[in-house]
C-alpha cells in the first residue's frame, strides 16, 4: 500500500485491522500533529502494518483480554513528529532512536522491525491512585507477555510497551523507584513474580 495522498486513501489505511480490536487509525493520532500541522502518516505503510500487527496481536490484545479496554495515548510517530517534539522537550526522543520504536515504518540500525505504543490500562488507574505499586502491572507483563521494552510514567501509570524482533526485555520507570526495574542479567529477571501481581488477578475475579 502506498503512502496515502488523499482523504480516501488515508481512510483506507485507517481501516486496516491490526488485530481483532485495533485498527491502524487508532495508532495515528498525535497531539503534536494536531498542534503543529505536521502529518503523522507512515511512508512505508506495509512495514508499519506488519510491525503494528505484532504489537497489537502479541501485546495489546492479551492485555485487553485480561484487564479490559486499553487506551492508546500515542503510538506511531513519523521522524518529523519526533524531531518537532524533541526540539521542544515534549518527551520525544531523537528521530533515529525511535526507528523500530514509535516509528514503525523504519528499521533500526541492525535492520530489525519493531513498534511501540504509549498506553493506559483504565482498570489499573483507580488502584494506582489509591496507592497500588506500578510494579505489579510491570511484573505481570514480564511474566506473561513477549514484550521488548516497558517504560512507566507518573501520570495515570501510563507506559510505553514495545514489540521488537529482538526483544530486549527491559523495564524502566520515571515513577519511584525510578530507573531500571529489570533487564537480562539482573537477579530479579528470572522466575515468577506472582507475589507482586497476584492481588490484581484476585481483584479481577
Backbone as JSON Lines, residues from 0, in Angstrom:
{"i":0,"aa":"X","n":[0.85,-1.19,0.0],"ca":[0.0,0.0,0.0],"c":[0.89,1.25,0.0]}
{"i":1,"aa":"X","n":[0.6,2.18,-0.91],"ca":[1.37,3.41,-0.98],"c":[0.98,4.37,0.14]}
{"i":2,"aa":"X","n":[1.88,5.31,0.45],"ca":[1.55,6.33,1.44],"c":[0.32,7.09,0.97]}
{"i":3,"aa":"X","n":[-0.69,7.24,1.83],"ca":[-1.91,7.95,1.44],"c":[-1.63,9.39,1.02]}
{"i":4,"aa":"X","n":[-2.3,9.79,-0.05],"ca":[-2.17,11.15,-0.56],"c":[-3.53,11.84,-0.64]}
{"i":5,"aa":"X","n":[-4.56,11.17,-0.15],"ca":[-5.9,11.73,-0.2],"c":[-6.67,11.28,1.03]}
{"i":6,"aa":"X","n":[-7.81,11.92,1.27],"ca":[-8.65,11.53,2.4],"c":[-9.09,10.08,2.24]}
{"i":7,"aa":"X","n":[-9.5,9.7,1.05],"ca":[-9.99,8.35,0.82],"c":[-8.91,7.31,1.06]}
{"i":8,"aa":"X","n":[-7.7,7.57,0.58],"ca":[-6.63,6.58,0.77],"c":[-6.19,6.52,2.23]}
{"i":9,"aa":"X","n":[-6.27,7.66,2.95],"ca":[-5.97,7.63,4.37],"c":[-7.05,6.88,5.14]}
{"i":10,"aa":"X","n":[-8.29,7.03,4.72],"ca":[-9.38,6.26,5.32],"c":[-9.13,4.75,5.12]}
{"i":11,"aa":"X","n":[-8.67,4.4,3.93],"ca":[-8.39,3.0,3.65],"c":[-7.31,2.46,4.57]}
{"i":12,"aa":"X","n":[-6.24,3.24,4.76],"ca":[-5.19,2.83,5.68],"c":[-5.75,2.71,7.1]}
{"i":13,"aa":"X","n":[-6.55,3.67,7.51],"ca":[-7.11,3.65,8.85],"c":[-7.98,2.45,9.13]}
{"i":14,"aa":"X","n":[-8.58,1.88,8.08],"ca":[-9.46,0.72,8.25],"c":[-8.71,-0.61,8.32]}
{"i":15,"aa":"X","n":[-7.4,-0.58,8.12],"ca":[-6.63,-1.83,8.16],"c":[-6.63,-2.38,9.58]}
{"i":16,"aa":"X","n":[-7.11,-3.62,9.78],"ca":[-7.1,-4.21,11.12],"c":[-5.7,-4.66,11.51]}
{"i":17,"aa":"X","n":[-5.3,-4.3,12.72],"ca":[-4.02,-4.76,13.25],"c":[-4.21,-5.96,14.17]}
{"i":18,"aa":"X","n":[-5.43,-6.13,14.65],"ca":[-5.79,-7.27,15.5],"c":[-7.31,-7.27,15.57]}
{"i":19,"aa":"X","n":[-7.88,-8.11,16.4],"ca":[-9.34,-8.2,16.46],"c":[-9.98,-6.92,16.98]}
{"i":20,"aa":"X","n":[-9.25,-6.11,17.76],"ca":[-9.84,-4.91,18.38],"c":[-9.25,-3.6,17.87]}
{"i":21,"aa":"X","n":[-8.04,-3.63,17.31],"ca":[-7.33,-2.41,16.97],"c":[-7.18,-2.25,15.47]}
{"i":22,"aa":"X","n":[-7.33,-1.0,15.04],"ca":[-7.18,-0.64,13.63],"c":[-6.04,0.37,13.52]}
{"i":23,"aa":"X","n":[-5.52,0.51,12.31],"ca":[-4.41,1.43,12.1],"c":[-4.79,2.86,12.51]}
{"i":24,"aa":"X","n":[-6.04,3.22,12.3],"ca":[-6.48,4.57,12.65],"c":[-6.27,4.86,14.13]}
{"i":25,"aa":"X","n":[-6.41,3.83,14.98],"ca":[-6.23,4.01,16.42],"c":[-4.81,4.44,16.76]}
{"i":26,"aa":"X","n":[-3.87,4.18,15.87],"ca":[-2.46,4.37,16.16],"c":[-1.87,5.65,15.56]}
{"i":27,"aa":"X","n":[-2.68,6.41,14.86],"ca":[-2.15,7.56,14.12],"c":[-2.4,8.91,14.77]}
{"i":28,"aa":"X","n":[-3.23,8.96,15.82],"ca":[-3.5,10.26,16.43],"c":[-2.26,10.77,17.15]}
{"i":29,"aa":"X","n":[-2.01,12.08,17.02],"ca":[-0.87,12.71,17.67],"c":[-1.23,14.14,18.04]}
{"i":30,"aa":"X","n":[-1.1,14.49,19.33],"ca":[-1.31,15.86,19.74],"c":[-0.34,16.8,19.04]}
{"i":31,"aa":"X","n":[0.91,16.33,18.86],"ca":[1.9,17.16,18.18],"c":[1.45,17.46,16.75]}
{"i":32,"aa":"X","n":[0.95,16.43,16.07],"ca":[0.47,16.64,14.7],"c":[-0.69,17.61,14.69]}
{"i":33,"aa":"X","n":[-1.59,17.48,15.67],"ca":[-2.76,18.36,15.71],"c":[-2.37,19.81,15.93]}
{"i":34,"aa":"X","n":[-1.34,20.05,16.74],"ca":[-0.91,21.42,17.04],"c":[0.02,21.97,15.96]}
{"i":35,"aa":"X","n":[0.94,21.14,15.49],"ca":[1.98,21.62,14.57],"c":[1.53,21.69,13.12]}
{"i":36,"aa":"X","n":[0.5,20.92,12.79],"ca":[0.07,20.84,11.4],"c":[0.85,19.82,10.59]}
{"i":37,"aa":"X","n":[1.77,19.09,11.23],"ca":[2.51,18.05,10.54],"c":[1.63,16.81,10.34]}
{"i":38,"aa":"X","n":[1.88,16.08,9.27],"ca":[1.16,14.83,9.03],"c":[1.81,13.7,9.81]}
{"i":39,"aa":"X","n":[0.99,12.84,10.38],"ca":[1.52,11.66,11.07],"c":[1.08,10.42,10.3]}
{"i":40,"aa":"X","n":[1.66,10.26,9.13],"ca":[1.29,9.18,8.21],"c":[2.55,8.42,7.82]}
{"i":41,"aa":"X","n":[2.58,7.1,7.97],"ca":[3.78,6.34,7.61],"c":[4.1,6.39,6.13]}
{"i":42,"aa":"X","n":[5.4,6.41,5.83],"ca":[5.85,6.34,4.44],"c":[5.74,4.91,3.93]}
{"i":43,"aa":"X","n":[6.27,3.97,4.7],"ca":[6.23,2.56,4.32],"c":[5.05,1.93,5.07]}
{"i":44,"aa":"X","n":[3.88,2.02,4.49],"ca":[2.68,1.56,5.19],"c":[2.7,0.06,5.45]}
{"i":45,"aa":"X","n":[3.25,-0.71,4.51],"ca":[3.28,-2.17,4.7],"c":[4.14,-2.56,5.9]}
{"i":46,"aa":"X","n":[5.29,-1.9,6.06],"ca":[6.16,-2.2,7.2],"c":[5.5,-1.77,8.51]}
{"i":47,"aa":"X","n":[4.86,-0.61,8.49],"ca":[4.16,-0.13,9.68],"c":[3.04,-1.09,10.09]}
{"i":48,"aa":"X","n":[2.31,-1.59,9.11],"ca":[1.22,-2.54,9.4],"c":[1.79,-3.84,9.95]}
{"i":49,"aa":"X","n":[2.87,-4.34,9.37],"ca":[3.47,-5.58,9.85],"c":[3.91,-5.44,11.31]}
{"i":50,"aa":"X","n":[4.64,-4.38,11.62],"ca":[5.11,-4.18,13.0],"c":[3.94,-3.95,13.94]}
{"i":51,"aa":"X","n":[2.97,-3.16,13.49],"ca":[1.81,-2.87,14.32],"c":[0.98,-4.09,14.63]}
{"i":52,"aa":"X","n":[0.9,-5.01,13.7],"ca":[0.14,-6.24,13.96],"c":[0.8,-7.08,15.05]}
{"i":53,"aa":"X","n":[2.11,-7.16,15.03],"ca":[2.81,-7.87,16.11],"c":[2.52,-7.21,17.45]}
{"i":54,"aa":"X","n":[2.64,-5.89,17.51],"ca":[2.38,-5.16,18.75],"c":[0.98,-5.42,19.27]}
{"i":55,"aa":"X","n":[0.0,-5.31,18.39],"ca":[-1.39,-5.44,18.81],"c":[-1.77,-6.88,19.14]}
{"i":56,"aa":"X","n":[-1.37,-7.82,18.27],"ca":[-1.76,-9.21,18.47],"c":[-1.05,-9.86,19.66]}
{"i":57,"aa":"X","n":[0.21,-9.52,19.85],"ca":[1.01,-10.21,20.86],"c":[1.04,-9.51,22.21]}
{"i":58,"aa":"X","n":[0.75,-8.19,22.23],"ca":[0.85,-7.45,23.48],"c":[-0.46,-6.75,23.88]}
{"i":59,"aa":"X","n":[-1.01,-5.93,23.0],"ca":[-2.18,-5.15,23.39],"c":[-3.43,-6.01,23.56]}
{"i":60,"aa":"X","n":[-3.65,-6.94,22.66],"ca":[-4.84,-7.8,22.79],"c":[-4.8,-8.65,24.06]}
{"i":61,"aa":"X","n":[-3.68,-9.32,24.36],"ca":[-3.65,-10.09,25.61],"c":[-3.86,-9.23,26.84]}
{"i":62,"aa":"X","n":[-3.31,-8.01,26.85],"ca":[-3.55,-7.1,27.97],"c":[-5.02,-6.77,28.09]}
{"i":63,"aa":"X","n":[-5.64,-6.47,26.95],"ca":[-7.04,-6.09,26.93],"c":[-7.93,-7.27,27.32]}
{"i":64,"aa":"X","n":[-7.56,-8.47,26.94],"ca":[-8.34,-9.64,27.31],"c":[-8.41,-9.82,28.83]}
{"i":65,"aa":"X","n":[-7.35,-9.45,29.52],"ca":[-7.3,-9.63,30.97],"c":[-7.83,-8.42,31.72]}
{"i":66,"aa":"X","n":[-7.42,-7.22,31.33],"ca":[-7.69,-6.02,32.12],"c":[-8.78,-5.11,31.55]}
{"i":67,"aa":"X","n":[-9.39,-5.49,30.45],"ca":[-10.4,-4.63,29.85],"c":[-9.78,-3.62,28.9]}
{"i":68,"aa":"X","n":[-10.58,-2.7,28.43],"ca":[-10.18,-1.78,27.36],"c":[-8.84,-1.11,27.62]}
{"i":69,"aa":"X","n":[-8.01,-1.11,26.59],"ca":[-6.73,-0.41,26.62],"c":[-6.89,0.93,25.92]}
{"i":70,"aa":"X","n":[-6.42,2.0,26.55],"ca":[-6.47,3.34,25.95],"c":[-5.11,3.65,25.34]}
{"i":71,"aa":"X","n":[-5.09,3.88,24.04],"ca":[-3.86,4.21,23.33],"c":[-3.66,5.72,23.39]}
{"i":72,"aa":"X","n":[-2.57,6.15,23.99],"ca":[-2.27,7.58,24.12],"c":[-1.47,8.09,22.92]}
{"i":73,"aa":"X","n":[-0.52,7.3,22.49],"ca":[0.34,7.67,21.37],"c":[0.96,6.39,20.85]}
{"i":74,"aa":"X","n":[1.06,6.26,19.54],"ca":[1.64,5.03,19.0],"c":[2.61,5.38,17.87]}
{"i":75,"aa":"X","n":[2.15,5.27,16.62],"ca":[3.04,5.57,15.5],"c":[3.37,7.07,15.48]}
{"i":76,"aa":"X","n":[4.65,7.38,15.21],"ca":[5.09,8.76,15.01],"c":[6.08,8.82,13.85]}
{"i":77,"aa":"X","n":[5.91,9.77,12.99],"ca":[6.87,9.98,11.91],"c":[8.16,10.56,12.49]}
{"i":78,"aa":"X","n":[9.27,10.46,11.75],"ca":[10.51,11.12,12.19],"c":[10.31,12.61,12.39]}
{"i":79,"aa":"X","n":[9.49,13.24,11.55],"ca":[9.26,14.67,11.67],"c":[8.54,15.02,12.97]}
{"i":80,"aa":"X","n":[7.57,14.18,13.35],"ca":[6.86,14.39,14.61],"c":[7.83,14.25,15.78]}
{"i":81,"aa":"X","n":[8.66,13.22,15.75],"ca":[9.63,13.03,16.82],"c":[10.6,14.2,16.92]}
{"i":82,"aa":"X","n":[11.09,14.67,15.78],"ca":[12.03,15.78,15.78],"c":[11.38,17.04,16.33]}
{"i":83,"aa":"X","n":[10.16,17.33,15.92],"ca":[9.43,18.51,16.4],"c":[9.27,18.43,17.91]}
{"i":84,"aa":"X","n":[8.88,17.27,18.41],"ca":[8.7,17.11,19.84],"c":[10.0,17.14,20.61]}
{"i":85,"aa":"X","n":[11.04,16.53,20.07],"ca":[12.34,16.52,20.73],"c":[12.92,17.93,20.84]}
{"i":86,"aa":"X","n":[12.76,18.71,19.8],"ca":[13.29,20.07,19.81],"c":[12.59,20.97,20.83]}
{"i":87,"aa":"X","n":[11.4,20.57,21.25],"ca":[10.61,21.37,22.18],"c":[10.46,20.69,23.55]}
{"i":88,"aa":"X","n":[11.28,19.68,23.79],"ca":[11.28,18.97,25.08],"c":[9.91,18.42,25.43]}
{"i":89,"aa":"X","n":[9.29,17.75,24.46],"ca":[7.94,17.21,24.64],"c":[7.96,15.68,24.77]}
{"i":90,"aa":"X","n":[8.96,15.17,25.42],"ca":[9.06,13.73,25.72],"c":[9.16,12.87,24.47]}
{"i":91,"aa":"X","n":[9.78,13.41,23.44],"ca":[10.05,12.63,22.23],"c":[11.56,12.48,22.07]}
{"i":92,"aa":"X","n":[12.0,11.27,21.8],"ca":[13.41,11.03,21.55],"c":[13.77,11.52,20.14]}
{"i":93,"aa":"X","n":[15.06,11.56,19.85],"ca":[15.5,11.93,18.52],"c":[14.97,10.93,17.5]}
{"i":94,"aa":"X","n":[14.81,11.39,16.28],"ca":[14.16,10.59,15.25],"c":[14.8,9.21,15.09]}
{"i":95,"aa":"X","n":[16.13,9.17,14.95],"ca":[16.79,7.91,14.66],"c":[16.61,6.89,15.79]}
{"i":96,"aa":"X","n":[16.58,7.36,17.02],"ca":[16.45,6.43,18.14],"c":[15.04,5.88,18.27]}
{"i":97,"aa":"X","n":[14.11,6.43,17.5],"ca":[12.74,5.93,17.5],"c":[12.44,4.97,16.36]}
{"i":98,"aa":"X","n":[13.43,4.69,15.52],"ca":[13.22,3.71,14.46],"c":[12.98,2.34,15.09]}
{"i":99,"aa":"X","n":[11.96,1.63,14.6],"ca":[11.54,0.34,15.16],"c":[11.1,0.51,16.61]}
{"i":100,"aa":"X","n":[10.64,1.7,16.92],"ca":[10.13,2.04,18.24],"c":[8.8,2.74,17.98]}
{"i":101,"aa":"X","n":[8.7,4.05,18.23],"ca":[7.48,4.76,17.85],"c":[7.37,4.93,16.33]}
{"i":102,"aa":"X","n":[8.48,4.88,15.64],"ca":[8.46,4.97,14.17],"c":[8.48,3.56,13.6]}
{"i":103,"aa":"X","n":[7.3,3.05,13.35],"ca":[7.13,1.64,12.99],"c":[7.62,1.33,11.58]}
{"i":104,"aa":"X","n":[7.66,2.33,10.72],"ca":[7.95,2.05,9.31],"c":[9.43,2.27,8.96]}
{"i":105,"aa":"X","n":[10.28,2.31,9.96],"ca":[11.72,2.36,9.75],"c":[12.38,1.24,10.56]}
{"i":106,"aa":"X","n":[13.29,0.51,9.93],"ca":[14.05,-0.5,10.64],"c":[15.13,0.17,11.5]}
{"i":107,"aa":"X","n":[15.52,-0.5,12.58],"ca":[16.57,0.06,13.42],"c":[17.93,-0.13,12.74]}
{"i":108,"aa":"X","n":[18.99,0.29,13.41],"ca":[20.32,0.26,12.82],"c":[20.78,-1.15,12.48]}
{"i":109,"aa":"X","n":[20.19,-2.15,13.13],"ca":[20.55,-3.55,12.85],"c":[19.61,-4.21,11.86]}
{"i":110,"aa":"X","n":[18.68,-3.44,11.3],"ca":[17.78,-3.98,10.29],"c":[16.54,-4.65,10.81]}
{"i":111,"aa":"X","n":[16.25,-4.5,12.11],"ca":[15.09,-5.14,12.72],"c":[13.88,-4.21,12.74]}
{"i":112,"aa":"X","n":[12.69,-4.83,12.82],"ca":[11.48,-4.04,12.92],"c":[10.93,-4.08,14.34]}
{"i":113,"aa":"X","n":[10.14,-3.08,14.65],"ca":[9.53,-3.03,15.97],"c":[8.45,-1.97,16.02]}
{"i":114,"aa":"X","n":[7.72,-1.95,17.11],"ca":[6.64,-0.97,17.27],"c":[6.4,-0.75,18.75]}
{"i":115,"aa":"X","n":[6.12,0.51,19.1],"ca":[5.84,0.91,20.48],"c":[4.54,1.69,20.51]}
{"i":116,"aa":"X","n":[3.78,1.53,21.57],"ca":[2.61,2.36,21.83],"c":[2.67,2.84,23.28]}
{"i":117,"aa":"X","n":[2.24,4.06,23.51],"ca":[2.06,4.57,24.87],"c":[0.61,4.33,25.24]}
{"i":118,"aa":"X","n":[0.38,3.61,26.32],"ca":[-0.98,3.21,26.66],"c":[-1.28,3.44,28.14]}
{"i":119,"aa":"X","n":[-2.56,3.42,28.44],"ca":[-3.05,3.43,29.81],"c":[-3.98,2.23,29.97]}
{"i":120,"aa":"X","n":[-3.91,1.57,31.11],"ca":[-4.83,0.5,31.45],"c":[-5.87,1.1,32.4]}
{"i":121,"aa":"X","n":[-7.05,1.49,31.9],"ca":[-8.03,2.18,32.74],"c":[-8.4,1.42,34.01]}
{"i":122,"aa":"X","n":[-8.46,0.08,33.94],"ca":[-8.78,-0.7,35.13],"c":[-7.78,-0.44,36.26]}
{"i":123,"aa":"X","n":[-6.51,-0.22,35.88],"ca":[-5.45,-0.07,36.87],"c":[-5.41,1.33,37.48]}
{"i":124,"aa":"X","n":[-5.94,2.33,36.79],"ca":[-5.79,3.73,37.22],"c":[-6.33,3.98,38.63]}
{"i":125,"aa":"X","n":[-7.58,3.59,38.98],"ca":[-8.04,3.86,40.34],"c":[-7.23,3.13,41.41]}
{"i":126,"aa":"X","n":[-6.72,1.96,41.08],"ca":[-5.87,1.24,42.02],"c":[-4.55,2.0,42.24]}
{"i":127,"aa":"X","n":[-4.0,2.51,41.15],"ca":[-2.76,3.28,41.21],"c":[-2.97,4.56,42.03]}
{"i":128,"aa":"X","n":[-4.09,5.25,41.79],"ca":[-4.38,6.48,42.53],"c":[-4.58,6.19,44.01]}
{"i":129,"aa":"X","n":[-5.03,4.99,44.32],"ca":[-5.24,4.6,45.73],"c":[-3.96,4.08,46.38]}
{"i":130,"aa":"X","n":[-2.87,4.04,45.6],"ca":[-1.59,3.66,46.18],"c":[-0.98,2.37,45.67]}
{"i":131,"aa":"X","n":[-1.63,1.72,44.71],"ca":[-1.06,0.48,44.17],"c":[0.28,0.76,43.49]}
{"i":132,"aa":"X","n":[1.17,-0.19,43.6],"ca":[2.51,-0.07,43.05],"c":[2.49,-0.38,41.55]}
{"i":133,"aa":"X","n":[3.05,0.52,40.74],"ca":[3.11,0.31,39.29],"c":[3.83,-0.98,38.93]}
{"i":134,"aa":"X","n":[4.69,-1.44,39.81],"ca":[5.48,-2.63,39.52],"c":[4.62,-3.89,39.42]}
{"i":135,"aa":"X","n":[3.45,-3.87,40.03],"ca":[2.56,-5.03,39.89],"c":[2.21,-5.26,38.43]}
{"i":136,"aa":"X","n":[1.84,-4.19,37.73],"ca":[1.49,-4.3,36.32],"c":[2.72,-4.65,35.49]}
{"i":137,"aa":"X","n":[3.84,-4.05,35.83],"ca":[5.08,-4.33,35.1],"c":[5.47,-5.8,35.22]}
{"i":138,"aa":"X","n":[5.41,-6.35,36.42],"ca":[5.79,-7.74,36.61],"c":[4.79,-8.7,35.97]}
{"i":139,"aa":"X","n":[3.5,-8.33,35.96],"ca":[2.52,-9.19,35.28],"c":[2.87,-9.3,33.8]}
{"i":140,"aa":"X","n":[3.17,-8.18,33.17],"ca":[3.54,-8.2,31.76],"c":[4.82,-9.0,31.56]}
{"i":141,"aa":"X","n":[5.78,-8.79,32.43],"ca":[7.06,-9.51,32.33],"c":[6.84,-11.02,32.39]}
{"i":142,"aa":"X","n":[5.94,-11.46,33.24],"ca":[5.72,-12.89,33.42],"c":[4.83,-13.52,32.36]}
{"i":143,"aa":"X","n":[4.07,-12.69,31.62],"ca":[3.06,-13.26,30.72],"c":[3.22,-12.93,29.23]}
{"i":144,"aa":"X","n":[3.88,-11.85,28.89],"ca":[3.85,-11.37,27.51],"c":[5.25,-11.23,26.9]}
{"i":145,"aa":"X","n":[5.37,-11.39,25.58],"ca":[6.68,-11.29,24.9],"c":[7.05,-9.85,24.55]}
{"i":146,"aa":"X","n":[7.12,-9.01,25.57],"ca":[7.43,-7.6,25.35],"c":[8.92,-7.41,25.07]}
{"i":147,"aa":"X","n":[9.27,-6.27,24.53],"ca":[10.68,-5.9,24.38],"c":[11.07,-4.84,25.4]}
{"i":148,"aa":"X","n":[10.27,-3.78,25.49],"ca":[10.56,-2.7,26.43],"c":[9.28,-2.22,27.09]}
{"i":149,"aa":"X","n":[9.42,-1.83,28.35],"ca":[8.36,-1.14,29.09],"c":[8.98,0.09,29.73]}
{"i":150,"aa":"X","n":[8.25,1.21,29.67],"ca":[8.72,2.44,30.33],"c":[7.51,3.11,30.97]}
{"i":151,"aa":"X","n":[7.51,3.22,32.29],"ca":[6.36,3.72,33.03],"c":[6.5,5.21,33.37]}
{"i":152,"aa":"X","n":[5.34,5.9,33.39],"ca":[5.3,7.34,33.65],"c":[4.31,7.64,34.78]}
{"i":153,"aa":"X","n":[4.54,8.72,35.52],"ca":[3.71,9.0,36.7],"c":[2.23,9.27,36.41]}
{"i":154,"aa":"X","n":[1.9,9.95,35.33],"ca":[0.5,10.29,35.06],"c":[-0.27,9.06,34.62]}
{"i":155,"aa":"X","n":[-1.26,8.68,35.44],"ca":[-2.16,7.55,35.14],"c":[-1.45,6.21,35.05]}
{"i":156,"aa":"X","n":[-0.19,6.16,35.51],"ca":[0.62,4.95,35.35],"c":[0.68,4.52,33.88]}
{"i":157,"aa":"X","n":[0.67,5.51,33.0],"ca":[0.81,5.24,31.57],"c":[2.19,4.62,31.31]}
{"i":158,"aa":"X","n":[2.28,3.85,30.24],"ca":[3.59,3.27,29.93],"c":[3.72,3.0,28.44]}
{"i":159,"aa":"X","n":[4.97,3.05,28.02],"ca":[5.32,2.61,26.67],"c":[5.5,1.1,26.7]}
{"i":160,"aa":"X","n":[4.89,0.44,25.75],"ca":[5.08,-1.01,25.62],"c":[5.52,-1.29,24.2]}
{"i":161,"aa":"X","n":[6.6,-2.05,24.07],"ca":[7.17,-2.26,22.76],"c":[7.33,-3.72,22.38]}
{"i":162,"aa":"X","n":[7.05,-3.99,21.11],"ca":[7.36,-5.29,20.5],"c":[8.56,-5.08,19.59]}
{"i":163,"aa":"X","n":[9.44,-6.08,19.51],"ca":[10.61,-5.98,18.65],"c":[11.03,-7.37,18.23]}
{"i":164,"aa":"X","n":[11.6,-7.46,17.01],"ca":[12.08,-8.76,16.51],"c":[13.12,-9.37,17.44]}
{"i":165,"aa":"X","n":[13.94,-8.55,18.06],"ca":[14.96,-9.0,19.0],"c":[14.66,-8.34,20.35]}
{"i":166,"aa":"X","n":[13.74,-8.9,21.11],"ca":[13.29,-8.23,22.33],"c":[14.4,-8.04,23.36]}
{"i":167,"aa":"X","n":[14.41,-6.86,23.97],"ca":[15.4,-6.53,25.0],"c":[14.96,-7.0,26.38]}
{"i":168,"aa":"X","n":[13.65,-7.0,26.6],"ca":[13.07,-7.34,27.89],"c":[13.65,-6.48,29.02]}
{"i":169,"aa":"X","n":[13.52,-5.18,28.83],"ca":[13.94,-4.23,29.85],"c":[12.73,-3.44,30.34]}
{"i":170,"aa":"X","n":[12.71,-3.17,31.65],"ca":[11.64,-2.37,32.24],"c":[12.28,-1.19,32.97]}
{"i":171,"aa":"X","n":[11.84,0.02,32.58],"ca":[12.32,1.25,33.21],"c":[11.14,2.1,33.64]}
{"i":172,"aa":"X","n":[11.4,3.06,34.53],"ca":[10.3,3.87,35.03],"c":[10.76,5.25,35.49]}
{"i":173,"aa":"X","n":[9.86,6.23,35.29],"ca":[10.01,7.55,35.88],"c":[9.24,7.66,37.19]}
{"i":174,"aa":"X","n":[8.54,6.57,37.56],"ca":[7.84,6.52,38.83],"c":[8.78,5.9,39.86]}
{"i":175,"aa":"X","n":[8.77,6.41,41.07],"ca":[9.63,5.85,42.11],"c":[9.27,4.39,42.37]}
{"i":176,"aa":"X","n":[10.25,3.52,42.52],"ca":[11.69,3.79,42.4],"c":[12.09,3.95,40.92]}
{"i":177,"aa":"X","n":[12.63,5.12,40.59],"ca":[12.98,5.42,39.21],"c":[14.16,4.58,38.74]}
{"i":178,"aa":"X","n":[14.24,4.42,37.43],"ca":[15.37,3.71,36.85],"c":[14.97,2.36,36.3]}
{"i":179,"aa":"X","n":[15.89,1.43,36.29],"ca":[15.68,0.11,35.71],"c":[15.14,-0.86,36.75]}
{"i":180,"aa":"X","n":[13.96,-1.4,36.47],"ca":[13.39,-2.42,37.35],"c":[14.04,-3.77,37.09]}
{"i":181,"aa":"X","n":[14.15,-4.12,35.81],"ca":[14.81,-5.38,35.48],"c":[15.31,-5.34,34.04]}
{"i":182,"aa":"X","n":[16.25,-6.22,33.78],"ca":[16.77,-6.48,32.44],"c":[17.55,-7.78,32.51]}
{"i":183,"aa":"X","n":[17.83,-8.4,31.37],"ca":[18.59,-9.65,31.42],"c":[19.91,-9.48,32.18]}
{"i":184,"aa":"X","n":[20.19,-10.42,33.04],"ca":[21.4,-10.35,33.84],"c":[21.17,-9.9,35.26]}
{"i":185,"aa":"X","n":[20.05,-9.21,35.53],"ca":[19.74,-8.82,36.9],"c":[19.17,-10.01,37.67]}
{"i":186,"aa":"X","n":[19.42,-10.03,38.96],"ca":[18.99,-11.16,39.78],"c":[17.48,-11.36,39.78]}
{"i":187,"aa":"X","n":[16.73,-10.27,39.63],"ca":[15.27,-10.36,39.69],"c":[14.63,-10.69,38.35]}
{"i":188,"aa":"X","n":[15.42,-10.92,37.32],"ca":[14.87,-11.08,35.97],"c":[14.09,-12.38,35.8]}
{"i":189,"aa":"X","n":[14.64,-13.48,36.27],"ca":[14.03,-14.78,36.03],"c":[13.04,-15.19,37.09]}
{"i":190,"aa":"X","n":[12.36,-16.3,36.81],"ca":[11.42,-16.84,37.77],"c":[10.08,-16.13,37.75]}
{"i":191,"aa":"X","n":[9.2,-16.58,38.64],"ca":[7.87,-15.99,38.75],"c":[7.89,-14.81,39.71]}
{"i":192,"aa":"X","n":[7.06,-13.8,39.39],"ca":[6.91,-12.63,40.24],"c":[5.46,-12.52,40.72]}
{"i":193,"aa":"X","n":[4.83,-13.68,40.85],"ca":[3.41,-13.72,41.18],"c":[3.09,-13.0,42.48]}
{"i":194,"aa":"X","n":[4.02,-13.02,43.43],"ca":[3.77,-12.32,44.69],"c":[3.6,-10.83,44.5]}
{"i":195,"aa":"X","n":[4.09,-10.3,43.37],"ca":[3.96,-8.86,43.08],"c":[2.61,-8.52,42.45]}
{"i":196,"aa":"X","n":[2.04,-9.46,41.66],"ca":[0.84,-9.13,40.89],"c":[-0.39,-9.97,41.23]}
{"i":197,"aa":"X","n":[-0.27,-10.9,42.15],"ca":[-1.4,-11.8,42.45],"c":[-2.64,-11.05,42.89]}
{"i":198,"aa":"X","n":[-2.46,-9.91,43.59],"ca":[-3.63,-9.15,44.05],"c":[-4.47,-8.66,42.88]}
{"i":199,"aa":"X","n":[-3.86,-8.42,41.74],"ca":[-4.61,-7.93,40.59],"c":[-5.53,-9.02,40.05]}
{"i":200,"aa":"X","n":[-5.02,-10.22,39.92],"ca":[-5.87,-11.3,39.41],"c":[-6.99,-11.61,40.39]}
{"i":201,"aa":"X","n":[-6.72,-11.46,41.68],"ca":[-7.78,-11.65,42.67],"c":[-8.86,-10.57,42.5]}
{"i":202,"aa":"X","n":[-8.43,-9.34,42.28],"ca":[-9.37,-8.22,42.14],"c":[-10.19,-8.3,40.86]}
{"i":203,"aa":"X","n":[-9.65,-8.98,39.85],"ca":[-10.34,-9.1,38.57],"c":[-11.43,-10.17,38.58]}
{"i":204,"aa":"X","n":[-11.44,-11.02,39.6],"ca":[-12.41,-12.12,39.63],"c":[-13.81,-11.6,39.94]}
